[in-house]
Amino acid sequence: MIAVETLPIGELHRALGFDDPVVLSPAWRRTPLTEWKMVADGHILRHIFRSVRPMRHLEFGTWLGDGVLRCVEECDATVWTVNLLEGEARPGGGWAYGERARPEWDTARSWSQREGPPENVGVRTDAYGMIGIHYLQAGWGKRVCQIYADSRAWDTRAYPDGFFDMALVDGGHTAAVVESDTRNALRLVKSGGIVMWHDFCPREEVMRGCESTRDVHQVIMSHLDELALSLERLMWIDPSWLLIGIRK
């Protein structure tokens, strides 16, 4: 049986075997986890990429491509990233991710879904031409294998066991998707490699207030026996919304 350890962020470098500790600003140290933002977790992820330096990284959930940027800007990895072509929907219907269009998105909007008044001021930010726009506009497409698929239907037979050095599970947040992505990540990441989950936080107040964390937590906690077959350690980084596992 494996347990989810609570690992203070100052101990992360020792757990993963690199030299420099992750340093969060005093402002983030004071921020309640109910108000946590991806910018703080992004800082942690950048430090991990910069320190571990994977060569092949797998990412479930591309969205605008900021996760890819964190990796390719910090190390020499090639990134494989999977995103549903038509974007993620909310359980009750409607877009999971959408906002007002920005001028720098104009080149992508002809292939993206739009809504609203005739001037199309709204854009679905995780679908069609918006997928990965940030890494594409930054010129990193040459180091990215973008896969347009429902990750549950993605054919992984071309990838041998242990093909990837690291993986980040941050795609669809329903239990079925998290479970499928987790199983694929565990098979595809090599021994000694790292599997990470975003939107994992064991604090009750976070799960009450943030829908995306509930199924991620439920899947992990209900599959600990299965995870124990593949993982040496499983650690929630405190403070963060990140869970990190080390492959056996």
KEMITOR-214474 format. One line per 10 residues: their letters; for each residue x, y, z of N, C-alpha, C. Coordinates in pm, whole numbers, plus 50000, padded with zeros to 5 digits. Layout:
a> X Y Z X Y Z X Y Z; ...
***
This chain:
miavetlpig> 50086 49880 50000 50000 50000 50000 50089 50124 50000; 50052 50220 49920 50124 50346 49917 50035 50454 49979; 50095 50553 50040 50020 50663 50099 50062 50793 50032; 49971 50890 50032 50005 51022 49983 50076 51097 50096; 50205 51121 50077 50282 51197 50174 50255 51347 50156; 50263 51421 50264 50265 51566 50255 50409 51611 50263; 50458 51666 50153 50599 51704 50143 50611 51856 50141; 50672 51916 50244 50694 52062 50240 50773 52100 50116; 50737 52210 50053 50801 52248 49928 50952 52261 49942; 50999 52298 50060 51142 52311 50083 51218 52180 50080
elhralgfdd> 51143 52066 50082 51205 51934 50078 51195 51869 49940; 51131 51936 49845 51107 51875 49714 51237 51839 49643; 51337 51925 49651 51462 51898 49579 51530 51772 49630; 51520 51746 49758 51580 51623 49812 51503 51499 49765; 51370 51510 49762 51289 51396 49720 51313 51359 49575; 51340 51460 49490 51359 51435 49347 51506 51429 49308; 51595 51453 49403 51736 51433 49377 51807 51545 49303; 51763 51671 49323 51839 51781 49265 51883 51876 49376; 51970 51971 49341 52043 52047 49443 51968 52167 49501; 51905 52245 49415 51851 52373 49460 51706 52361 49504
pvvlspawrr> 51673 52409 49622 51533 52404 49668 51446 52501 49589; 51317 52469 49582 51220 52559 49521 51190 52669 49621; 51195 52792 49575 51169 52907 49663 51043 52978 49615; 50942 52980 49698 50820 53056 49669 50832 53194 49732; 50777 53293 49666 50780 53428 49721 50698 53434 49850; 50728 53529 49938 50649 53545 50061 50501 53564 50033; 50469 53630 49921 50327 53652 49887 50255 53520 49864; 50319 53428 49792 50256 53298 49769 50254 53215 49896; 50354 53228 49979 50354 53155 50106 50236 53197 50193; 50192 53321 50179 50080 53372 50258 49945 53345 50192
tpltewkmva> 49945 53301 50068 49820 53284 49993 49748 53156 50037; 49622 53164 50079 49548 53041 50114 49534 52951 49992; 49533 52821 50013 49520 52727 49901 49386 52740 49831; 49287 52795 49897 49159 52820 49831 49169 52931 49727; 49276 53011 49733 49298 53119 49637 49421 53094 49550; 49463 52970 49546 49586 52934 49474 49568 52955 49324; 49676 52991 49255 49673 53014 49111 49780 52930 49042; 49757 52903 48913 49851 52823 48836 49987 52889 48826; 49995 53020 48838 50125 53086 48829 50221 53035 48935; 50170 53003 49054 50256 52950 49160 50299 52807 49128
dghilrhifr> 50204 52723 49085 50240 52587 49046 50330 52587 48924; 50309 52684 48834 50396 52695 48717 50540 52724 48757; 50559 52803 48859 50694 52831 48910 50759 52702 48960; 50681 52620 49031 50733 52492 49081 50767 52399 48965; 50677 52391 48867 50701 52304 48751 50825 52347 48674; 50842 52477 48656 50962 52525 48586 51089 52481 48660; 51086 52490 48790 51203 52450 48869 51230 52301 48851; 51125 52220 48847 51142 52075 48828 51200 52047 48690; 51144 52108 48586 51197 52086 48450 51344 52129 48441; 51375 52244 48498 51510 52298 48491 51610 52209 48566
svrpmrhlef> 51565 52146 48673 51653 52066 48757 51664 51921 48711; 51552 51861 48672 51550 51720 48632 51594 51703 48486; 51560 51800 48401 51599 51804 48261 51559 51679 48183; 51430 51652 48173 51384 51538 48092 51415 51562 47944; 51424 51454 47868 51440 51464 47723 51310 51439 47649; 51221 51358 47709 51089 51331 47650 50984 51348 47758; 50895 51444 47736 50793 51478 47836 50655 51464 47773; 50563 51405 47849 50425 51384 47804 50332 51470 47887; 50237 51536 47818 50144 51625 47887 50001 51595 47843; 49915 51568 47937 49773 51552 47909 49705 51686 47937
gtwlgdgvlr> 49656 51752 47832 49591 51881 47846 49682 51994 47801; 49664 52040 47678 49751 52146 47623 49699 52284 47657; 49569 52305 47637 49503 52435 47649 49578 52535 47561; 49619 52650 47614 49685 52753 47534 49834 52724 47512; 49887 52624 47578 50026 52586 47557 50124 52637 47660; 50074 52690 47773 50165 52741 47875 50244 52629 47944; 50182 52511 47959 50254 52399 48018 50371 52357 47931; 50350 52354 47800 50458 52322 47708 50570 52424 47722; 50535 52552 47726 50636 52657 47739 50721 52639 47864; 50659 52604 47974 50736 52587 48098 50843 52480 48080
cveecdatvw> 50811 52377 48003 50907 52269 47982 51014 52307 47882; 50976 52349 47761 51076 52371 47656 51167 52490 47685; 51118 52587 47762 51203 52701 47797 51305 52668 47906; 51283 52559 47980 51371 52527 48092 51465 52410 48067; 51440 52332 47960 51525 52216 47933 51519 52184 47784; 51584 52077 47742 51593 52043 47600 51492 51939 47555; 51388 51917 47634 51293 51810 47605 51212 51835 47478; 51174 51725 47415 51065 51724 47318 50939 51690 47397; 50829 51761 47367 50705 51744 47442 50597 51685 47352; 50534 51579 47400 50413 51525 47337 50296 51575 47423
tvnllegear> 50197 51637 47362 50088 51695 47440 49954 51664 47374; 49857 51620 47455 49729 51571 47405 49618 51666 47446; 49533 51704 47350 49419 51790 47380 49301 51753 47293; 49184 51753 47352 49060 51729 47279 49041 51840 47177; 49022 51807 47051 49017 51907 46945 48907 52010 46967; 48790 51964 47009 48676 52055 47026 48668 52114 47167; 48766 52088 47251 48771 52148 47384 48690 52072 47488; 48715 52106 47613 48649 52041 47726 48517 52109 47756; 48415 52030 47783 48283 52084 47819 48260 52070 47969; 48180 52160 48024 48141 52149 48164 48042 52035 48180
pgggwayger> 48039 51970 48296 47945 51860 48317 47800 51897 48287; 47761 52021 48317 47624 52064 48291 47602 52123 48154; 47708 52122 48071 47699 52180 47938 47771 52313 47931; 47811 52352 47812 47883 52478 47793 48033 52458 47794; 48104 52563 47759 48249 52557 47751 48313 52554 47889; 48417 52473 47903 48494 52475 48027 48588 52594 48031; 48638 52634 47913 48734 52743 47907 48698 52838 47794; 48674 52962 47827 48643 53063 47727 48657 53201 47785; 48692 53298 47703 48705 53435 47749 48700 53530 47631; 48707 53658 47659 48708 53757 47553 48835 53744 47471
arpewdtars> 48821 53765 47342 48936 53752 47253 49037 53864 47276; 49164 53833 47251 49271 53931 47262 49329 53955 47122; 49386 54072 47097 49441 54101 46963 49544 53999 46917; 49626 53948 47010 49731 53855 46969 49677 53718 46929; 49546 53695 46949 49487 53568 46910 49424 53573 46770; 49424 53686 46705 49351 53700 46579 49392 53598 46475; 49518 53563 46467 49563 53469 46364 49507 53330 46385; 49467 53296 46507 49416 53162 46535 49264 53156 46531; 49197 53269 46538 49053 53266 46560 48975 53217 46439; 49033 53222 46321 48959 53173 46204 48933 53024 46212
wsqregppen> 49008 52954 46296 48989 52810 46312 48935 52775 46450; 48899 52874 46528 48852 52848 46663 48702 52872 46674; 48641 52807 46771 48499 52829 46793 48477 52961 46864; 48378 53034 46821 48349 53164 46879 48202 53171 46919; 48173 53264 47007 48035 53282 47049 48009 53430 47073; 47883 53463 47097 47851 53600 47135 47795 53681 47020; 47808 53813 47027 47751 53902 46927 47823 53890 46792; 47773 53958 46689 47832 53943 46555 47981 53971 46548; 48033 54059 46633 48177 54088 46628 48261 53978 46692; 48196 53872 46744 48267 53756 46798 48371 53793 46902
vgvrtdaygm> 48329 53853 47010 48422 53895 47113 48463 53779 47204; 48392 53666 47197 48425 53553 47283 48494 53444 47205; 48580 53367 47271 48652 53259 47204 48670 53142 47300; 48655 53024 47247 48679 52902 47324 48829 52879 47326; 48890 52888 47443 49036 52897 47449 49108 52762 47450; 49035 52650 47458 49102 52519 47461 49064 52434 47341; 49025 52496 47231 48977 52419 47116 49034 52474 46985; 49042 52386 46887 49077 52421 46750 49204 52508 46745; 49197 52622 46679 49318 52703 46658 49378 52763 46783; 49305 52759 46894 49360 52814 47018 49449 52714 47091
igihylqagw> 49442 52587 47057 49521 52485 47126 49670 52513 47104; 49741 52534 47212 49885 52553 47204 49930 52686 47145; 49842 52784 47137 49878 52908 47068 49998 52978 47129; 50017 52966 47260 50128 53036 47324 50263 52976 47285; 50274 52843 47281 50402 52785 47239 50424 52803 47089; 50316 52805 47011 50330 52826 46867 50375 52969 46836; 50313 53066 46901 50352 53204 46877 50493 53233 46926; 50540 53156 47025 50677 53173 47074 50779 53098 46990; 50734 53023 46889 50825 52956 46798 50876 52821 46843; 50804 52754 46934 50850 52627 46988 50785 52505 46923
gkrvcqiyad> 50706 52525 46818 50638 52411 46757 50731 52302 46710; 50854 52336 46677 50951 52238 46628 50990 52134 46732; 50961 52161 46860 50995 52064 46964 50870 52006 47031; 50757 52018 46963 50630 51973 47022 50558 51880 46925; 50514 51767 46977 50426 51675 46902 50285 51697 46955; 50205 51776 46884 50069 51805 46928 49974 51696 46881; 49904 51635 46976 49810 51527 46945 49670 51579 46972; 49584 51574 46869 49444 51617 46884 49359 51492 46903; 49317 51468 47026 49242 51344 47053 49176 51353 47190; 49070 51276 47205 49021 51244 47338 49125 51150 47397
srawdtrayp> 49187 51187 47507 49297 51107 47560 49256 50965 47593; 49127 50943 47618 49080 50806 47647 49084 50719 47523; 49081 50781 47405 49083 50706 47278 49219 50713 47210; 49314 50784 47269 49446 50798 47210 49515 50662 47200; 49561 50627 47082 49627 50499 47058 49774 50510 47097; 49810 50448 47207 49947 50459 47259 50034 50340 47219; 49986 50253 47129 50062 50132 47098 50197 50161 47033; 50212 50279 46972 50340 50312 46908 50448 50350 47011; 50408 50368 47137 50502 50412 47241 50531 50295 47335; 50656 50251 47341 50688 50139 47432 50680 50182 47578
dgffdmalvd> 50669 50083 47665 50670 50111 47809 50796 50190 47844; 50780 50294 47927 50894 50371 47971 50952 50464 47867; 50875 50499 47766 50925 50586 47658 50954 50728 47708; 50874 50776 47803 50887 50913 47850 50962 50922 47983; 51030 51034 48002 51100 51060 48128 51006 51116 48234; 50907 51194 48189 50813 51259 48280 50677 51269 48213; 50574 51287 48295 50439 51311 48243 50365 51401 48341; 50278 51486 48284 50190 51572 48364 50046 51543 48325; 49966 51503 48422 49824 51476 48400 49747 51601 48438; 49698 51673 48336 49627 51799 48360 49529 51824 48245
gghtaavves> 49460 51718 48203 49363 51731 48095 49222 51740 48150; 49132 51656 48099 48996 51654 48151 48995 51619 48299; 48905 51682 48374 48907 51665 48519 48798 51574 48572; 48726 51504 48484 48629 51406 48531 48703 51278 48570; 48640 51199 48656 48706 51079 48707 48749 50985 48595; 48663 50966 48495 48696 50873 48386 48820 50916 48311; 48833 51045 48286 48949 51096 48212 49075 51088 48298; 49065 51130 48423 49181 51126 48512 49231 50983 48528; 49139 50888 48544 49178 50748 48559 49249 50697 48435; 49194 50726 48317 49256 50682 48192 49393 50746 48172
dtrnalrlvk> 49403 50876 48193 49530 50945 48174 49635 50895 48273; 49592 50866 48395 49684 50815 48495 49740 50679 48454; 49654 50591 48406 49700 50457 48365 49799 50467 48249; 49768 50553 48152 49860 50571 48040 49993 50628 48086; 49988 50729 48174 50111 50790 48222 50198 50689 48296; 50138 50607 48379 50215 50510 48456 50284 50408 48365; 50219 50369 48258 50281 50274 48165 50393 50339 48085; 50372 50464 48048 50461 50528 47951 50582 50596 48014; 50581 50619 48145 50695 50684 48210 50792 50577 48261; 50918 50603 48241 51023 50505 48271 51044 50488 48422
sggivmwhdf> 51112 50382 48458 51151 50359 48597 51240 50473 48643; 51211 50528 48759 51284 50643 48809 51234 50775 48758; 51140 50771 48662 51082 50893 48607 50976 50951 48700; 50917 51061 48656 50826 51137 48741 50690 51151 48673; 50585 51119 48748 50447 51143 48704 50387 51250 48794; 50328 51353 48733 50272 51465 48810 50125 51483 48776; 50048 51521 48875 49907 51552 48857 49883 51695 48901; 49815 51774 48818 49774 51906 48862 49630 51901 48911; 49589 51999 48989 49456 52005 49051 49435 51897 49155; 49543 51858 49222 49531 51770 49338 49562 51852 49462
cpreevmrgc> 49467 51856 49553 49487 51920 49683 49399 51849 49784; 49455 51796 49891 49376 51717 49986 49296 51800 50086; 49305 51932 50078 49235 52016 50175 49085 52021 50142; 49003 51995 50243 48859 51990 50224 48804 52123 50172; 48855 52234 50222 48804 52363 50180 48832 52390 50032; 48942 52334 49981 48974 52349 49839 48877 52267 49755; 48854 52144 49795 48764 52058 49718 48621 52110 49721; 48581 52170 49830 48447 52228 49835 48434 52345 49738; 48540 52421 49724 48532 52543 49645 48576 52530 49501; 48647 52423 49468 48699 52409 49331 48664 52272 49274
estrdvhqvi> 48573 52274 49179 48522 52150 49120 48631 52066 49056; 48732 52129 48995 48833 52055 48920 48916 51964 49009; 48924 51992 49139 49008 51912 49227 48939 51785 49279; 48807 51782 49274 48733 51674 49343 48760 51538 49282; 48743 51525 49150 48760 51394 49088 48906 51354 49083; 48997 51450 49069 49140 51416 49073 49174 51352 49207; 49129 51413 49315 49154 51359 49448 49086 51223 49465; 48963 51213 49419 48889 51087 49435 48956 50972 49361; 49003 50996 49240 49068 50891 49161 49196 50846 49231; 49277 50939 49274 49403 50903 49339 49377 50823 49467
mshldelals> 49291 50874 49552 49271 50810 49681 49201 50675 49671; 49122 50655 49566 49053 50526 49550 49134 50423 49472; 49253 50463 49422 49336 50372 49344 49475 50355 49405; 49488 50375 49535 49620 50368 49596 49683 50229 49583; 49603 50124 49592 49657 49989 49576 49717 49971 49438; 49648 50018 49337 49697 50008 49200 49820 50095 49178; 49817 50216 49233 49931 50306 49219 50056 50249 49287; 50035 50175 49395 50149 50117 49467 50227 50018 49381; 50164 49961 49280 50234 49867 49191 50334 49938 49102; 50313 50067 49078 50396 50141 48983 50482 50249 49045
lerlmwidps> 50445 50294 49165 50512 50412 49221 50589 50379 49348; 50704 50440 49359 50788 50427 49477 50744 50522 49587; 50708 50646 49547 50659 50747 49641 50550 50828 49572; 50461 50884 49654 50352 50968 49605 50341 51085 49701; 50365 51209 49650 50384 51323 49739 50300 51443 49697; 50220 51494 49789 50154 51623 49767 50248 51732 49815; 50275 51829 49727 50367 51937 49760 50289 52047 49832; 50330 52076 49952 50263 52174 50038 50349 52300 50051; 50302 52417 50001 50169 52443 49943 50172 52432 49791; 50070 52372 49733 50053 52366 49588 49925 52290 49559
wlligirk> 49896 52279 49428 49792 52187 49380 49859 52080 49295; 49977 52036 49335 50056 51939 49259 50078 51812 49341; 50059 51698 49275 50092 51568 49330 50201 51508 49243; 50302 51451 49304 50416 51399 49230 50443 51256 49272; 50458 51168 49172 50490 51029 49197 50622 50993 49131; 50701 50908 49197 50827 50858 49143 50806 50713 49101; 50831 50684 48973 50810 50549 48921 50912 50451 48977; 50863 50330 49008 50952 50223 49050 51042 50182 48934
***
